[in-house]
Amino acid sequence: MVELRGLETESKRRFKMKQLFGCCVLLSCFLSLEIAEAQITGVPAEIIPIDAPFDMADLQRTVFPDTTFDIRDYGAIPMDQDSGFKNTGPIHQTIEAAHDAGGGVVLIPEGEWLTGPIHLKSNIHLFLADGAEVHFSSDKSDYLPVVPQRHEGVEAYNYSPLIYAQEVENVAITGSGSLEGHGDHWWSWADGLGGAPRGIAAKSPLSQRQFGKGAGMEGMRPNFVVFWKSKHILIEGITLNDSPMWNIHLVYSRDAIVRNITVNSLDAPNGDGVVLDSSSDVLVEYNRFNTGDDAVVLKSGFNEDGLQIGIPTERIVVRNFEARDIPTGSGGIVFGSETSGGIRDIYVHDAYFEGTDRGIRFKTERGRGNIIENIYIRDIEMKDLNNHGINMNTFYTGPTATGPAPLIRNVDIRNIRIDGVPLAIELTGLPEKWLENVTLQDITVVNAETGARVTRAKNMTFRNVSISSASRALIVDDVYEFTLEGVTLKDNTGMPPMLIRGEYTGAIFTDDYPIAGMAFEEGLTGEIVQEEPAVQIW
C-alpha cells in the first residue's frame, strides 16, 4: 500500500514539502536538493521508471537554460509594499524576456504577489520559491480577452484560465510556493447565472460558443491551470488553493508529468484535482487531493463535439497518491463522464482514499458513444466512503439520455481493500451495450451496508473476492459467463448471500457450489451441471 497515507497532518505535510522543495527544483539551474531530504516525505527525488502493461513513451523532466529571470527586475511589487498593484504586466514581461533569450527560469520569489492571468510560452520554467504566494485577481475583466479551451467536454471561448499555455512545449511550473485562486467570487457569480448550456453548445459552431463577458454568453468559470495542445510539460511541488473550477487541466496535450502537488479545493464546485482530457503519455504521481470533486479524472469530450473531434485519452499512469475527506460528488480515480473521444490504456496503482464519496468510478451514458477499454487498477485501500467503492455507471444522468451508447470493456481491478461503505461494488451496463470482460481479483470488502450488484455484464470474473455486508452480499442480474473462484460471501440476511436473477442470466461457473449459499429468484430456473473442477449453471 502507498506510504502517503501515513503522513500525520496537512500542516506537517506542507512543512515537509517545503523541506523537500524549499531550496530549489531538480530540473534546471537550482540543483541543490539532496536525495536524503526527499526520502523524508517518501517521495523519491528521481522519477521511477514506468512499468505499464502497455507501450508508453519514456517520460523525462523538462530541461531549461541555466538562466534566471527575476520578476522584481521587471517591476514586480509584492503585496506588502502595494496591496493593490497587479503584477500581470511585470510577470508577462519577464516571461517574454526569458522566451526571447531562448528560455530559462522565471523566478517568483518569496512574498505575496497579486496578478491577473499568467500566459506561459515555450521553454519557460515558472518557479515558485519557498514562501512565494501568487494571488489571482478577483476582477473578472482581467481574464479577457477570451481564449480557446474545453469546458466540461465542449470546446468554447471563455475567460482565460488563471495560468494558460496554448500550443507550447518544454514548459514547467515547479517549486514549493502556492497558487491562490480565490475562487469564491467565481463560485457565487456562476451560481447566480446558472451553468453554461453545454448540451446546446455541443451542437453549435465553435464560433458561437463564446462564454466570456461581452462575448455572447456568461456563466462559465475558468479552470485554474490549463495546457492546451501542448507537450513536454512538468508540474511539480506546488500547492493550489481555492480554484474557480478544475485545477490542473491538460487538453489535447502529451508527454506530461504532474508530480508531488497538493490540491486544496474542497469548497470549489467542480473543483477536480487533475483532469486529463484527450491527452496521452502522462504520469501523475505522489499527489495529495482534498478537492471539491474528483481527485484524478480522465475525460475525452462531450457527445457530438467529443465524437467529432475523436481524440482519446490514452497511455496514462497514475500512481502513489491519496484523496481524503471529499464528502460528495467525487471519486479517487474517475473515468468520465465526458468519454466521447474514448479512454484506453490506463494504469492506476498504489493509492489511499479516505472519506471520499466514491473510490474507483466509471461514469458515462447514452450520447457519449465510443469505448473505455484496457484499464488496469492495482493496490488501492479505501476507508469510510460515502457511496460506492467500485462503480461502473452507464446511466450517469438517468435512463432518458439518448444517442450512441458507450462501451466499457477489458477492465482488470486487483488487490483492493474497502473498509466502510454503503454500497461496495455496483457494475451496471446498458441494455444495448453490456459491460464486457471485467475482472475483480483479490478484493476484500468489510463493513459494507450492501455488497456487490452486477447488472448486464458478460465475461465477468470474481477471483479471490471476499465480501462481508449487512444486506445481501451479491446479486447477479442479467449476467452471462460469470466465473467465481475463491469467492467468500457473508451477510446478515439469514438467506443465501448470492441471488441470481434476470431473463438473460446464464453460464455461471464456480469452483465452490453453492458459495456458502446461492439462490435463484422465484420463477428463474437453473440447471446445475457438475463439472470438474467447477460448477456450471445454465
C-alpha positions as CSV (number, residue, x, y, z in Angstrom):
1,M,0.0,0.0,0.0
2,V,1.1,3.5,-0.7
3,E,3.0,5.1,2.1
4,L,1.5,8.6,1.7
5,R,-1.4,7.7,4.0
6,G,1.0,7.6,6.9
7,L,1.7,11.3,6.8
8,E,0.5,12.8,10.0
9,T,-1.4,16.1,9.2
10,E,-1.9,18.5,6.4
11,S,0.3,21.1,8.2
12,K,3.1,18.7,8.7
13,R,2.8,17.5,5.2
14,R,3.1,21.0,3.8
15,F,6.1,21.7,6.1
16,K,7.8,18.6,4.8
17,M,7.0,19.5,1.2
18,K,8.7,22.9,1.9
19,Q,11.7,21.0,3.2
20,L,11.7,18.9,0.1
21,F,11.5,21.8,-2.4
22,G,12.4,24.8,-0.4
23,C,15.8,25.3,-1.9
24,C,15.3,24.5,-5.5
25,V,13.8,22.4,-8.2
26,L,15.5,19.3,-9.5
27,L,15.1,20.3,-13.1
28,S,17.2,23.3,-14.1
29,C,19.6,25.6,-12.5
30,F,18.7,25.1,-8.9
31,L,20.2,21.7,-8.5
32,S,21.0,21.6,-4.7
33,L,18.3,19.2,-3.4
34,E,19.7,16.2,-1.6
35,I,18.3,12.7,-2.0
36,A,18.1,12.2,1.7
37,E,15.7,15.1,2.1
38,A,13.4,13.7,-0.5
39,Q,13.3,10.4,1.4
40,I,11.9,12.1,4.5
41,T,8.5,12.5,2.7
42,G,8.5,9.2,1.0
43,V,8.6,10.9,-2.4
44,P,11.7,9.7,-4.4
45,A,13.8,12.5,-5.8
46,E,14.1,10.8,-9.1
47,I,11.2,9.5,-11.2
48,I,11.0,5.7,-11.0
49,P,10.8,4.2,-14.5
50,I,7.3,3.4,-15.7
51,D,6.4,-0.3,-16.0
52,A,2.9,-0.2,-17.6
53,P,1.1,-3.1,-19.2
54,F,1.1,-1.3,-22.5
55,D,3.7,0.6,-24.6
56,M,4.2,4.1,-23.3
57,A,6.7,7.0,-24.0
58,D,9.7,7.3,-21.8
59,L,8.8,10.5,-19.8
60,Q,11.6,12.7,-18.6
61,R,11.7,16.0,-16.7
62,T,11.9,19.2,-18.7
63,V,15.4,20.9,-19.1
64,F,16.0,24.6,-19.4
65,P,18.9,27.0,-19.9
66,D,20.8,27.9,-16.8
67,T,19.5,31.5,-16.7
68,T,17.1,33.1,-14.1
69,F,14.8,36.0,-14.8
70,D,13.5,37.6,-11.5
71,I,10.1,39.2,-11.8
72,R,11.3,42.0,-9.5
73,D,13.8,43.1,-12.2
74,Y,10.8,43.8,-14.4
75,G,8.9,45.9,-12.0
76,A,7.0,43.4,-9.8
77,I,6.0,44.7,-6.4
78,P,4.9,42.4,-3.5
79,M,1.6,43.0,-1.8
80,D,3.2,44.1,1.5
81,Q,4.5,47.1,-0.4
82,D,1.5,47.8,-2.5
83,S,-1.5,45.6,-1.9
84,G,-3.4,46.8,-5.0
85,F,-0.6,46.6,-7.5
86,K,-1.2,43.9,-10.1
87,N,1.9,42.2,-11.4
88,T,0.3,40.9,-14.6
89,G,2.5,43.2,-16.8
90,P,5.8,42.6,-15.0
91,I,5.3,38.8,-15.0
92,H,4.5,38.8,-18.7
93,Q,7.4,41.0,-19.4
94,T,9.7,38.5,-17.5
95,I,8.2,35.6,-19.5
96,E,8.8,37.4,-22.8
97,A,12.4,38.2,-21.8
98,A,13.1,34.6,-20.9
99,H,11.4,33.4,-24.1
100,D,13.3,35.8,-26.3
101,A,16.6,34.7,-24.7
102,G,15.9,31.1,-25.6
103,G,14.2,30.1,-22.4
104,G,15.0,29.9,-18.7
105,V,13.7,30.2,-15.2
106,V,11.1,32.8,-14.4
107,L,11.5,33.3,-10.6
108,I,8.6,34.3,-8.4
109,P,10.5,34.9,-5.1
110,E,9.2,34.7,-1.5
111,G,6.4,37.0,-0.8
112,E,2.8,37.6,-1.8
113,W,2.2,38.7,-5.4
114,L,-1.1,39.9,-6.9
115,T,-1.7,39.2,-10.6
116,G,-4.2,38.6,-13.4
117,P,-3.8,35.5,-15.6
118,I,-0.3,34.2,-16.4
119,H,0.2,33.0,-20.0
120,L,3.2,30.8,-20.5
121,K,5.4,30.3,-23.5
122,S,7.7,27.5,-24.8
123,N,10.9,26.9,-22.8
124,I,9.7,28.7,-19.7
125,H,10.1,27.3,-16.2
126,L,7.9,29.2,-13.8
127,F,9.5,28.6,-10.4
128,L,7.7,29.5,-7.2
129,A,10.3,29.9,-4.4
130,D,9.7,28.8,-0.9
131,G,7.2,31.2,0.7
132,A,6.0,32.6,-2.6
133,E,2.2,33.1,-2.9
134,V,0.7,34.1,-6.2
135,H,-2.7,35.6,-5.6
136,F,-5.0,35.9,-8.6
137,S,-7.2,38.9,-9.1
138,S,-10.9,38.9,-8.4
139,D,-11.6,41.4,-11.2
140,K,-13.1,39.3,-14.0
141,S,-12.2,41.8,-16.7
142,D,-8.6,40.9,-16.1
143,Y,-9.3,37.5,-17.6
144,L,-10.3,38.9,-21.0
145,P,-9.9,38.6,-23.9
146,V,-11.4,35.1,-24.2
147,V,-9.2,32.2,-25.2
148,P,-9.9,28.7,-26.6
149,Q,-10.5,25.9,-24.1
150,R,-12.7,23.0,-23.3
151,H,-15.5,23.5,-20.8
152,E,-16.7,20.2,-19.4
153,G,-16.0,18.4,-22.7
154,V,-17.1,21.1,-25.2
155,E,-14.7,23.5,-27.0
156,A,-15.5,27.1,-26.4
157,Y,-14.1,30.6,-25.9
158,N,-14.1,31.7,-22.3
159,Y,-12.4,33.8,-19.7
160,S,-8.7,33.0,-19.6
161,P,-7.6,30.3,-17.1
162,L,-5.5,31.7,-14.2
163,I,-2.5,30.0,-15.8
164,Y,-2.8,29.3,-19.5
165,A,-0.4,27.7,-22.0
166,Q,-1.5,27.4,-25.6
167,E,0.5,25.3,-28.1
168,V,3.7,25.4,-26.1
169,E,6.4,22.8,-25.5
170,N,9.0,22.3,-22.8
171,V,7.3,24.1,-20.0
172,A,7.3,23.7,-16.2
173,I,5.6,25.1,-13.2
174,T,7.5,24.0,-10.1
175,G,8.7,25.0,-6.6
176,S,7.3,24.9,-3.1
177,G,5.2,28.1,-3.3
178,S,1.4,28.3,-3.7
179,L,-1.1,29.5,-6.2
180,E,-4.1,31.2,-4.5
181,G,-7.1,31.1,-6.8
182,H,-9.6,33.0,-4.6
183,G,-12.3,31.2,-6.4
184,D,-15.1,32.2,-4.2
185,H,-16.1,35.2,-6.3
186,W,-16.3,32.9,-9.3
187,W,-18.4,30.4,-7.5
188,S,-21.0,32.9,-6.4
189,W,-21.1,34.5,-9.8
190,A,-21.7,31.2,-11.7
191,D,-24.2,30.1,-9.1
192,G,-26.3,33.2,-9.8
193,L,-26.1,32.8,-13.6
194,G,-26.6,29.1,-13.8
195,G,-24.4,26.7,-15.8
196,A,-23.3,27.1,-19.4
197,P,-25.6,25.3,-21.8
198,R,-23.0,22.8,-23.0
199,G,-25.7,20.5,-24.5
200,I,-26.7,23.2,-26.9
201,A,-23.1,24.4,-27.4
202,A,-22.0,20.9,-28.5
203,K,-24.4,21.2,-31.4
204,S,-23.4,24.7,-32.4
205,P,-20.5,26.0,-34.4
206,L,-17.4,26.8,-32.4
207,S,-17.6,30.5,-33.3
208,Q,-20.9,30.7,-31.5
209,R,-19.6,29.1,-28.3
210,Q,-18.4,32.3,-26.6
211,F,-19.0,32.4,-22.9
212,G,-16.8,35.2,-21.5
213,K,-18.4,38.6,-20.6
214,G,-19.1,40.6,-23.7
215,A,-18.8,37.5,-26.0
216,G,-22.4,36.4,-26.0
217,M,-22.9,34.1,-23.0
218,E,-22.0,34.2,-19.3
219,G,-21.8,31.5,-16.7
220,M,-18.5,29.6,-17.3
221,R,-15.9,29.7,-14.6
222,P,-12.3,29.4,-15.9
223,N,-10.1,26.5,-14.8
224,F,-7.0,27.1,-12.7
225,V,-4.1,25.8,-14.9
226,V,-4.8,24.8,-18.5
227,F,-2.3,23.3,-21.0
228,W,-3.9,23.4,-24.5
229,K,-2.4,21.4,-27.4
230,S,1.0,21.4,-25.6
231,K,3.8,18.9,-25.0
232,H,6.7,18.1,-22.7
233,I,5.2,19.5,-19.5
234,L,6.2,19.3,-15.9
235,I,4.1,20.4,-12.9
236,E,5.8,19.6,-9.6
237,G,5.9,20.6,-5.9
238,I,3.4,23.4,-5.9
239,T,0.2,23.9,-3.9
240,L,-3.1,25.0,-5.5
241,N,-5.7,26.6,-3.2
242,D,-9.4,27.5,-4.0
243,S,-9.6,27.1,-7.7
244,P,-12.5,28.7,-9.6
245,M,-13.2,25.2,-11.1
246,W,-10.9,22.4,-12.3
247,N,-7.3,22.7,-11.1
248,I,-4.8,21.1,-13.5
249,H,-6.4,20.5,-16.9
250,L,-4.4,19.0,-19.8
251,V,-6.3,19.3,-23.1
252,Y,-5.0,17.7,-26.3
253,S,-1.6,17.5,-24.7
254,R,1.1,14.9,-24.3
255,D,4.3,14.0,-22.7
256,A,3.5,15.4,-19.3
257,I,4.4,14.8,-15.6
258,V,2.2,16.0,-12.7
259,R,4.1,15.2,-9.6
260,N,4.1,15.9,-5.8
261,I,1.5,18.6,-5.8
262,T,-1.1,19.4,-3.2
263,V,-4.6,20.5,-4.3
264,N,-7.0,22.1,-1.8
265,S,-10.3,22.9,-3.4
266,L,-12.8,21.3,-1.1
267,D,-15.2,24.3,-1.2
268,A,-15.0,24.7,-5.0
269,P,-17.9,23.4,-7.1
270,N,-16.4,21.1,-9.7
271,G,-13.0,21.5,-8.0
272,D,-11.5,18.4,-9.7
273,G,-7.8,17.9,-9.0
274,V,-6.1,16.7,-12.1
275,V,-8.1,16.4,-15.3
276,L,-6.6,14.5,-18.3
277,D,-8.7,15.4,-21.3
278,S,-7.9,13.9,-24.7
279,S,-4.3,13.7,-23.7
280,S,-1.7,11.0,-23.9
281,D,1.6,9.8,-22.3
282,V,1.1,11.3,-18.9
283,L,2.5,10.4,-15.5
284,V,0.6,11.6,-12.4
285,E,2.3,10.6,-9.1
286,Y,2.8,11.4,-5.4
287,N,0.0,13.9,-5.3
288,R,-2.4,14.8,-2.4
289,F,-6.0,15.8,-3.0
290,N,-8.6,17.5,-0.9
291,T,-10.9,18.5,-3.7
292,G,-14.5,19.7,-4.3
293,D,-14.9,16.9,-6.9
294,D,-12.9,14.1,-8.4
295,A,-9.3,13.8,-7.4
296,V,-7.9,12.4,-10.7
297,V,-10.3,12.1,-13.6
298,L,-9.9,11.1,-17.2
299,K,-12.1,12.6,-19.9
300,S,-12.2,12.9,-23.7
301,G,-15.1,15.1,-24.8
302,F,-18.8,15.5,-24.6
303,N,-21.3,13.9,-27.0
304,E,-21.4,15.4,-30.6
305,D,-18.4,17.6,-30.0
306,G,-16.3,14.9,-28.5
307,L,-17.3,12.3,-31.1
308,Q,-16.4,14.7,-33.9
309,I,-13.0,15.6,-32.5
310,G,-12.4,12.0,-31.6
311,I,-9.1,12.3,-29.7
312,P,-8.8,9.7,-26.9
313,T,-7.1,9.9,-23.6
314,E,-4.6,7.1,-23.6
315,R,-1.3,5.8,-22.2
316,I,-1.7,7.2,-18.7
317,V,-0.1,6.1,-15.4
318,V,-1.5,7.4,-12.1
319,R,0.3,6.1,-9.1
320,N,1.2,6.7,-5.4
321,F,-1.5,9.3,-4.4
322,E,-4.1,10.0,-1.8
323,A,-7.5,11.6,-1.7
324,R,-9.1,12.5,1.6
325,D,-12.2,14.0,3.1
326,I,-14.1,14.6,-0.2
327,P,-17.7,14.0,1.0
328,T,-19.9,14.5,-2.1
329,G,-19.8,14.1,-5.8
330,S,-16.3,12.8,-6.1
331,G,-14.1,9.8,-6.7
332,G,-10.5,9.0,-6.0
333,I,-9.9,7.8,-9.6
334,V,-12.6,8.5,-12.2
335,F,-13.3,7.8,-15.8
336,G,-15.8,10.2,-17.4
337,S,-18.4,11.4,-17.6
338,E,-17.2,13.0,-20.8
339,T,-15.9,10.0,-22.7
340,S,-16.8,10.6,-26.3
341,G,-13.2,10.5,-27.6
342,G,-12.5,7.2,-25.9
343,I,-10.3,6.2,-23.0
344,R,-7.8,3.4,-23.2
345,D,-4.5,2.0,-21.9
346,I,-4.7,3.4,-18.3
347,Y,-2.7,2.0,-15.4
348,V,-3.6,3.2,-11.8
349,H,-1.8,1.8,-8.8
350,D,-0.9,2.4,-5.1
351,A,-3.4,4.8,-3.7
352,Y,-5.3,5.6,-0.5
353,F,-8.8,7.0,-0.4
354,E,-10.5,8.0,2.9
355,G,-13.7,9.9,3.4
356,T,-14.3,10.3,-0.4
357,D,-17.7,9.9,-2.0
358,R,-16.5,7.0,-4.2
359,G,-13.3,5.2,-4.8
360,I,-13.0,3.8,-8.3
361,R,-15.6,5.2,-10.6
362,F,-16.6,4.9,-14.3
363,K,-19.4,7.3,-15.3
364,T,-20.8,7.6,-18.8
365,E,-24.2,7.3,-20.6
366,R,-26.0,7.2,-24.0
367,G,-24.9,10.1,-26.2
368,R,-21.2,9.7,-25.3
369,G,-20.5,6.7,-27.6
370,N,-17.0,5.3,-28.1
371,I,-15.2,2.9,-25.8
372,I,-13.5,2.8,-22.4
373,E,-11.1,-0.1,-22.5
374,N,-7.8,-1.7,-21.3
375,I,-7.9,-0.3,-17.8
376,Y,-5.6,-1.7,-15.1
377,I,-6.1,-0.8,-11.5
378,R,-4.0,-2.2,-8.6
379,D,-3.3,-1.8,-4.9
380,I,-5.8,0.6,-3.5
381,E,-7.0,0.9,0.0
382,M,-10.3,2.7,0.7
383,K,-11.8,3.6,4.1
384,D,-15.1,5.2,5.2
385,L,-16.5,6.0,1.8
386,N,-19.8,7.8,1.5
387,N,-21.3,6.0,-1.5
388,H,-19.5,3.3,-3.7
389,G,-16.2,1.5,-3.5
390,I,-16.1,0.4,-7.2
391,N,-18.8,1.8,-9.5
392,M,-19.5,1.5,-13.2
393,N,-22.5,3.7,-14.0
394,T,-23.7,3.8,-17.6
395,F,-26.8,5.8,-16.7
396,Y,-24.9,8.9,-15.4
397,T,-27.7,11.4,-15.7
398,G,-30.5,8.8,-15.9
399,P,-32.2,6.4,-18.3
400,T,-33.7,9.2,-20.5
401,A,-30.4,10.1,-22.2
402,T,-30.3,9.3,-25.9
403,G,-27.7,8.8,-28.6
404,P,-24.8,6.5,-29.3
405,A,-24.2,4.0,-26.5
406,P,-20.7,3.8,-24.9
407,L,-19.0,0.5,-24.2
408,I,-16.8,-0.4,-21.1
409,R,-14.7,-3.4,-21.7
410,N,-11.4,-5.0,-20.7
411,V,-11.1,-3.7,-17.1
412,D,-8.9,-5.5,-14.6
413,I,-9.0,-4.4,-11.0
414,R,-6.9,-6.2,-8.4
415,N,-5.7,-6.0,-4.8
416,I,-8.3,-3.6,-3.4
417,R,-9.5,-3.3,0.2
418,I,-12.7,-1.5,1.0
419,D,-13.4,-0.9,4.7
420,G,-16.7,1.0,5.4
421,V,-19.0,1.8,2.5
422,P,-22.8,2.0,1.9
423,L,-22.5,0.0,-1.4
424,A,-19.2,-1.7,-2.1
425,I,-19.5,-2.7,-5.7
426,E,-22.0,-1.7,-8.3
427,L,-21.4,-2.5,-12.0
428,T,-24.2,-1.6,-14.5
429,G,-24.2,-2.0,-18.2
430,L,-26.7,-0.6,-20.7
431,P,-29.4,-2.9,-22.1
432,E,-27.9,-2.4,-25.6
433,K,-24.2,-2.4,-24.5
434,W,-23.4,-4.7,-21.6
435,L,-20.1,-4.4,-19.7
436,E,-17.6,-6.8,-21.2
437,N,-14.6,-8.7,-19.8
438,V,-14.3,-7.2,-16.3
439,T,-12.1,-8.9,-13.7
440,L,-12.1,-8.2,-10.0
441,Q,-9.4,-10.2,-8.2
442,D,-8.1,-10.1,-4.7
443,I,-10.8,-7.8,-3.4
444,T,-11.7,-7.5,0.3
445,V,-14.9,-5.8,1.4
446,V,-15.7,-5.3,5.1
447,N,-18.1,-3.1,7.0
448,A,-20.4,-2.7,4.0
449,E,-24.1,-2.0,4.2
450,T,-24.6,-3.5,0.8
451,G,-22.2,-5.9,-1.0
452,A,-22.0,-6.3,-4.8
453,R,-24.5,-5.7,-7.5
454,V,-23.7,-6.7,-11.1
455,T,-26.3,-5.9,-13.9
456,R,-25.9,-6.5,-17.6
457,A,-22.4,-7.9,-18.0
458,K,-20.8,-10.7,-19.9
459,N,-17.5,-12.4,-19.4
460,M,-17.2,-11.3,-15.7
461,T,-14.7,-12.8,-13.3
462,F,-14.6,-12.6,-9.5
463,R,-11.4,-14.3,-8.2
464,N,-10.4,-14.3,-4.6
465,V,-13.2,-11.9,-3.6
466,S,-14.4,-11.6,0.0
467,I,-17.5,-9.6,0.7
468,S,-19.0,-9.0,4.2
469,S,-22.1,-6.9,4.2
470,A,-25.3,-6.3,6.2
471,S,-27.7,-6.8,3.2
472,R,-27.3,-9.4,0.6
473,A,-23.6,-9.8,-0.3
474,L,-24.0,-10.4,-4.1
475,I,-26.9,-10.0,-6.6
476,V,-26.4,-11.0,-10.2
477,D,-28.9,-9.7,-12.7
478,D,-28.6,-10.4,-16.5
479,V,-25.0,-11.6,-16.3
480,Y,-23.7,-14.1,-18.8
481,E,-20.5,-16.0,-18.5
482,F,-19.7,-15.2,-14.9
483,T,-16.7,-17.1,-13.3
484,L,-16.4,-17.2,-9.5
485,E,-13.2,-18.6,-8.0
486,G,-12.3,-18.4,-4.3
487,V,-15.3,-16.2,-3.5
488,T,-16.4,-15.7,0.1
489,L,-19.8,-14.1,0.8
490,K,-21.2,-13.2,4.2
491,D,-24.2,-11.1,5.1
492,N,-26.8,-10.7,7.9
493,T,-29.9,-11.5,5.9
494,G,-30.4,-15.1,7.1
495,M,-30.8,-16.1,3.4
496,P,-28.3,-17.4,0.8
497,P,-25.9,-14.5,0.3
498,M,-25.9,-14.8,-3.5
499,L,-29.1,-14.1,-5.5
500,I,-29.2,-15.0,-9.2
501,R,-31.9,-13.4,-11.4
502,G,-32.5,-11.9,-14.8
503,E,-34.0,-13.3,-18.0
504,Y,-30.6,-13.4,-19.8
505,T,-28.5,-14.7,-16.9
506,G,-26.6,-17.9,-17.7
507,A,-23.2,-19.7,-17.9
508,I,-22.2,-19.1,-14.3
509,F,-19.1,-21.0,-13.3
510,T,-17.9,-21.5,-9.7
511,D,-15.3,-23.7,-8.1
512,D,-17.3,-24.0,-4.9
513,Y,-21.0,-24.5,-5.3
514,P,-23.1,-23.2,-3.6
515,I,-20.6,-20.5,-2.4
516,A,-21.9,-20.6,1.2
517,G,-25.4,-20.3,-0.2
518,M,-26.8,-19.5,-3.7
519,A,-30.4,-18.8,-4.6
520,F,-32.4,-18.3,-7.7
521,E,-35.1,-15.6,-7.9
522,E,-38.5,-17.0,-7.8
523,G,-39.6,-18.1,-11.3
524,L,-36.0,-18.4,-12.6
525,T,-34.9,-21.9,-13.1
526,G,-31.3,-23.1,-13.1
527,E,-29.9,-26.4,-14.3
528,I,-26.8,-27.3,-12.3
529,V,-24.3,-29.4,-14.2
530,Q,-21.4,-30.9,-12.2
531,E,-18.1,-30.4,-13.9
532,E,-14.5,-30.8,-12.8
533,P,-13.3,-28.7,-11.2
534,A,-16.1,-26.1,-11.4
535,V,-19.8,-26.0,-11.4
536,Q,-21.7,-24.5,-14.4
537,I,-25.1,-23.0,-14.0
538,W,-27.3,-22.5,-17.1
